[in-house]
Amino acid sequence: SNALFNVYNETAVITLFRQLGYQPEQIASLLKQAKLPENRDRTVEVNGVQIHDLCSKRQNPTAMSTTMEYAGREPGNKAVIMLYDELVKEDYRIEATPYLYSTDYQFLNDESIKHIIVIGQRCREHKIRLLLAGVKPERIAVAERIEEIDPLVSFTDVDKYIILHDVTYSVANRDHIIDVIRKNITERGA
């Protein structure tokens, strides 16, 4: 992975193996074989447009901030799709939202991020937090339900989509979003 936050995990693995007596060359050889699970960090390309998804724990300001920082620093014109909230059928809502104000949304206030789509039950709270971080309102779209995403992802001014999602409920929804983006890119012949 080229995401800096994955260095923390790799450092822990190196430290463990050094403590167990492995030599640096052995550890390096083992790490060359290591691969992140696809549900954590994956990039697919469709007609020259990258679709990159990154997973982090929702309601965890450090985890969310590091993926937002990655999205802001990636080169190129981007659309960021945030899928941090529950999208479950039960009438279940997160009541605690202080994590929103400990998360560094200002990383998404970057001119290279042309569009931000926030999906989920707390999409409006995320939008408020983005506005407080200085993101221009015309760059933000919200959708409570995953079915509302289809008309929102058809952009001609981006060469990369970055999907920021949580580790539990959103994996299947992430796949739906990727399919919708793929279809839009293919139809417009990008």
N, C-alpha and C positions, 0 to 999 in steps of 0.2 A: 504494500500500500504506500502511496505517496502522502498520506495524511499524517501530519506530525503527531496527532494524539495517539496513534497506534504505537509510537515509540515507547510509551509508558508500559504497555503490555510486553513489548519485546525486551525492554530493560529488566523487567521482573523475571522473565524466562532466563535471560542471560545470567542474572544474579543467582537464581536458583541452581542452574547447572554449574556455575563456578563454585558455589558452596558444596555441591556434590562431588567436586573434584575433576570435572571435565575441563579439558584444555580449550583455549580459545579457538583453535583450528577445528576441533570436534564440534563445538557449539556453532561456529559459522557454517559448517557443512550441514548440520541439522536444520538451521534456520533457512537455508536455501530451499529446503523441501517444504517449509511451512507455508500455509496458505490460509488467508482469512476466510471464514465462512461467507458464502454469497449473500446471506441475509444481513451481513454487517457492513459490507463495503463492496460494491459491484459497479462496473461500468460496461454499458453496451453501446454500440455505435450503430446508427441508422442513417444511411446516406450522408455520412460525414458529420452528423450531429451526435454529440455524446449525451447519453443519459446516465447520470451517476447517482447512485443512491447510497446514503450513509445512515447508519442506525445509531441511535443513542437512547439512553433511558429518559423517558419523559419525566417531568417534575424534578429533574436533576440539573440544576443550573450549570454545573461544571461540564457535564456531558453535552448538554445542549449548546453551551457556549463554544465548545471546541469544534463541534460540527458547523456551527454558524461561522466561526472564524475561518474554517477551511473553505466554506462556500464563498465567503467574501474575498479570499485571497486567490482563488482559482483564476487563471487567466481566461480571457475571452468574455463575450457577452453572454449572460446567463439568465435563466428563469429559475427561481427557487420555489419549490413546492414543499410546504411544511405540513406534516401529517403527524402531529404529536398527541392529539386527543383521541379518546375512545370513540370508535365508530361501531358500537354494539347495539343490538336490537333492544336490549332492556332499557328502561328509563333510568339510566345511571349517569350521574354527572359528578365530576370532580368538584368538590366544594373549595378546596384549598388552592389558591392561586398565587400565594406570595413568591413562588419560584419564578414567576414571570418577571418579577422586578429584580431578581438576583441573576437573571440570565442576560448575557451581553448581546442584546439584539442589535446594538450599534454596528456589529460586524456586517450586518446585512444592509447598512446604509452606505452602499458603495455604488458608484455610477455604472460599474460593469454589470450590476444586477438590474436588469431592465424590468423584470416582473417578479412579484412574490404572490403566490397563491397559498392561502391558509385554509386548511380543511379540518372540520371537526366541530364538536359541540362548543368549544371555547374559541372558535375562530375570531369572534369579535374582540375578545380580550387580547388575543395575540395581535390583532390589528391595532388596537390601542397602544400596546407595548411597542410595536413597530413605529407608530407615529411618534411616540415619546422619544424613540431613538433617532428621530429625524428622517425616517424614510418618507418620501413624498407619497401622499395619498393616492395619486393616480397610478402608482406602481403596485398597489396592493389590491387583491381581489380575495373575497372570502366565499366559502361554500360550507354549509353545515354537513351536507351529505356527499358521499363519494360520487353519486350519480350526477351531481352538478358539475363535476370536473370537466366533462367532455368539451363543452364550448370554450372553456377557459384556457386551454393549453395550446391553442393554435397561434404560434408566434413565428414571424419571419425575421425578426431582428436578433435572434439568439443562436449561438452555435453549441450551447450546452444547457441541459436541464439538470438541476441538482435537486434530488428528493431527500429531504430530511425527515426521518420517521423514527418511531419508537420501536422497542424490541418485542412488544406483545401483540397488540391488536392489529397493527397496521401492515403486516407483511403481505397478506392477501390483497389489501387495498393498494399497496405499493405496486404490486404486479398489474393490477387493473390500470393504474395511472400510466405505467410504462407501456402497456398495450395501447392506450388512448394516444399517448405521445407518438408512439411508433406509427400508428394509423395516420395521424395528422401529418407527420413528416413525409410518409410515403405518398399520401394523396396530393400534397403540394409539390412533390418532386424535389424537395430540398437536397 
